[in-house]
Amino acid sequence: MRQFPARYLFLLVLLCVALPAWAGSGVKGRAAWRGELVPGLRVSAYRQIDDIPLGKVLAVSEPTALDGTYQLELPPGSYVLVARSFSGEPKPGDYFCYYSGSPIQVQAGHYTNVGFNLIRVPVEPAPRKAQRSGLQGEISYQGELLEKVYLYVYRDTKSGFKGPAYNIVPVEKGKFRLRLPPGDYYLLARKRLAGGRYGPVAIGDYFNFYYGNPVHLEKGTIRSIHLETITRLSNLEQGEDELPFQGVRGRVLGADGAPVAGLYVFAYRHPKMTGTPDFFSAATDAEGRFALRLPPSGRYYLLARQSFGGPAAEGELYGKYSRNSEHRVELTEANPVREVEIHVQPISAR
């Protein structure tokens, strides 16, 4: 009987040992419309928001199953995600969702859980001629006008739709009208149950990205927009905590060393730490604790404050990470987690 060469056996053993390092990664989850799981959709991954209207797709999933589930293989990295039931131009009744938590991070050997809360493409009137260009329309939730909501108008995607917009329009009774110069615009709607124009979208808040973004507005034209909002649902996001944590976590403390609840930790990629933060945490809990997921292998500059948008106001609790003069932490592949404390005090006392 012919013996199996020892060198081949050695290579086979090496292959078996190496296989775990090649474990798959990507995103997975479910898609639903008003609580009903939807089959037949495809999830598309893009490198950045601007690639969506250009059709620069990195990867597309197989159609969602009968129970609305999907899985999309992706290498580790950062991605913008869209779920839709159509290819080409949308038609009324088609399903659509831009995942407003984009960009999402995919870690090696793991699948990030991403749920899609869908809308159906509405019937909208054709553009009409007018002396001045602008937009008019409605903001709704499940077929009913949504009151006390904000319409955010952005000229580009550079901010990732965080922080100040080109225009923020209070929409008191669900209908809006505004003049705008000709150009391209991105439209979003947000209504935070806690109130305010700025801050993260929490469970139960109303929000959405207009399915027809970017909106092209020509001179002397009025565009009619129907922007349907959704709510952030925790049951579509189950599984997020299964991913190994990587980023910064710790506590925010007052000048007396006591924990401070209700503050946000901002992480910037640049040392000036001004403008819209690149990443921000949920509000600190009663023990002052926070956890901010961040991409590995990077330098981040940290501060904590009470509110979003504009310079810190007098009396606002505010403070920078102070273990070094640069207010900086560094994450690496070997050390992807940092534990920190950030001390804050009222801005008038600084």
N, C-alpha and C positions, 0 to 999 in steps of 0.2 A: 504494500500500500504506500502510495506516494505521500511524503510528509509535507505539511504546509510550511513554507519557508519562514524562519524565525523573524526575518526583517519585516515581512508582511504582517505578521502577528503584532509586532511592535507598532507598526503604523496604524493598525486597526484599533489598538488600545488608545493611542494618541487621539484618534478621531473621536472615539467615544467620550474621552475626557473633555475634548474641545466643544462637543455639541451644545452643552448648556450655554456657552458664551454666545451661541448663534440663535438663542431663543428669539421668537418673534416679538414685534412691538408695533404699536399703532393706536387706533382709537376703536371704541366699541360703544354700543348703547342702544337706545330705542328712539323711535319717532312717533309722535302722537299729535292728533288734531282734536282740540277740545276734549281731551281725555280718552279719545278713541285711537288705539294703536293702528298705524297705517302701513300696509305692505306696498312693495313695488317702487319705493323711493330709492334714489342713489345719493350717497354722501360724497362730495368732492372736496379735496384738499388743495389749498393754494398756499404759495409762499407769503403773499401779502394781499391786502384788500384790493389794491389797484389791479391785481391780476384777474379778479372776478369778471368785470365787463370785457376784459381782453381775451377771456377764454383760456388763460394760461394755467391749465389744470396739471397738478403734479400726480394725482392718483384719484381713482374713482372706485367706490365700493360696488359689490354686487347688490342687486335690489334687496331692500329690506324684506324680511320674512313675514309670514302671516301674523306673527306676534309683534311686528314692528322693529325687530332687532336687526342689527347690522354689525359688521366688523370690517375694518379697513386697515390693511398692513401698511405701515409707514416706518421709515428709519427714524432714529432719534432726531429731534429737532423741534422747531416752532412752526405752527400751521394755522391758517385761517380756514374755517369749515363752513360749507353750505350743504343743505339737504334740499332736494327738489324732485318733482315728479315729471319734469319735462326736459327736453333738450331744445336749444334754439330759443325763439321768442316765447314767453309765457302766454297762456290763454286763460280767460276767466275760469275759475274753478280749479286751476292747477295748485298743487301744494308747494310751499316754499318756506325755508327758514335759514337765515344767516345766524350762525351761532354767536351770540353777543359776548360770550366769554372768550372769543378769539383775541389774540393768538393763544392756542393751547400748546402745552409742552408734552412731547412724547419722550419717555425715558427708555433706555435700552432694556429689553427683556420684559416690558410691561405694556399694558393697554390702558390708555387714559379713557375713562368713562365720560361720554358726551351725549347728552339727551337733547333732542330737537322738539321744540314746541311749535308746531306748524301754524301757518295761516293759509287761507285760500286766496288766490289772486282775484281781486275784485273787478267789477265792471266800472270803467272810468270814462267820462266824457272826453271827446277829442279836444285838443288845444283850440282856443279861440283867439281871435284877433282883438287887440286893445291898444289904447294909446301908450300905455306903459306895461312893461313885462312884470310878471309876478306869479304867485302861487295862490290857489284857494283850495279848500277841501275840508275833510273831516278826519278826526282821530277817534277811533272806536275800540270797543272791547266786546267780542262775541256778538256783534251786530247792533250794539247800543253805543250812542255817543258817550265818550269818556270826558268827564268834567275835571277841571283843575289839573290839567296836564301841560307839560312843556314840549314845544316843538323845537328841536335843535337843528340848525342849518350850518353845515360845514362846507367850506370851499374845497377841501382836499382831505386826504386820509392820514396826514403826517402825524397827527396827535393820537391816532387810534381811537378817535371819538371820545377822548378823555379831556377834562378841563374845559376852558372857555371855547365857545363856538363862534362862528362868524355872526350868527344871530340866534338869540334864544327868545322864542315867542310864547308868552303865557296864553294858553287856550282855555278860557274859562268854561265854555259850554260845549266844547267838542268840535266847533267849527272855527276855521281860521282863514285869514286873507292877509297877504303881505306883498309888498312891492320888492322886487329884486332886479338888479341889472342882469343882462343876458350872461349866460355862462353855465357851468356844470356845478351841481350841488348834491351833497349827500344829506339825506333827511333821516332823523331819528326822533322818536317820541319817548319820553320818560315821565313817570309819575311815581315818586317815592312816597310810601305810606308815612315815613318820618318827616316828609316835607323837604323843601329846599331844591335848588337847581343842580347841586353838585353832590357827588358821593357815589359809592358803589351801589349796584342794584342788588337789593336783598330779596330773600324769599318772600313772595307775595307782592312785590312791586310790579308795576305795569311798565312795559318798555317794548320797543321794537325798532328794527332797521327796515326802512322802506324797501319793498321787494324790487322796485324799479330804479334803485340807485345805480349810478348817479343820474339825477334828473337834468336833462338838457333843456335850457330855457333860451328861446330865441327872442330877438328884439320884437317888441310889440305883440307878445304872445302871453296868454294866461294859461297855465297848466293846472288841471284839476287833479288832486291827489286824494286817495283814500288810504290812510295809514292805519292798519289794524294792529293793535297792541296785543301782547301776550303777557302772561305772568311767569315769573321764575318759579319752577316746580321742583321741589326737592326729590320727588319720587322718580324723576327722569335723570337724576344725578347720582343715584345710589351707586357706590363702588369707588367714588373718588378717593376715599380714605384708604383704599387697598394699596394705592401706590406708595412706595417708600418716600418719605418726606425728604425733600432737598430744598434748602433755602435758609431763611433766618427765622428764628423763633425766640421767645423770651418774654420779658415783662416791661411795661411802661410804669414808671414810678414818679411820684411827685417830689417836691423839694424836701418833704419830711420823710421820704422813703416809703410812703404808703402807696399801694397800687392804685392806679387810675383807670377807671372804666370809660368806654366810649370814645377812645382816641384811635387814630389810624396811623399806621407806620408806612411811610413812603420810602421807596428805594429808587434812587436815580443812578443812571450810568455815568453822569458827568458830575464833577466835583462842585460846580456852582450851585447845584441843588435848587434850581429855580424852574418855574413853569410847571407843566404837567408832569407828574411823576411817571416813570416807566412802569412801575409796579406799585401796588398798594394793598394793604391787608384789610381784612374785615375789622370791625370795631373791637377793641380790647374788651375782655370779659370782666366780671366783678373782681377778679384777682389780678387785673392788669395784663393778662396773658394775650399773646398774639402768635400767629404762625403765618408766615409769608413765603409761599412757594416761589422759587427763583430758578432760572436756568443755571446749571453748574458752570464752572470755569469762567468766572467773571468777577469784576470789582463793582461793588455797590456802595452808594453813599446814603446813609440812613438818617431820617428824622421822624418825629412823631408830632402830630397836631390834632386839633379838634375838628377842623372843617376842611372842605375842598374849595378851590377857586380863589385866586388872588392872594396878595400878601396876608400874612397872619394879622388879625385885628388886635387892637389893644385889649388886654384881658384874656385873650385866647391862650390856652395851655399849649406850649410849644417847646421842643427841645431836640437837639441833635445828638446822635450817638457820640459819646465822648471818650472812648477808650484810646483814641488816637486823635491827633490834631486834624486829620483829614476826614474824620467821621466816617471811616471806610471799613468795610469787611471784604474779605476775599474768599470766594468759593472755588474749590478745585474738584476734579474727578475723585481724587483720593479723600478729600474732606469737603463733602457737599452740604454740610449742616453747620451753622454757627448759632450758638446760644448767646444772647445779648441782653443787656438792660439799657433802657433809654430813660433819662431823667428829664422831666418837663417842669415848667413854671409859667405863670402868667406873663404874657409878652411885655406888660408894663413894668414888671419887676426885673427885666433883663438889663 
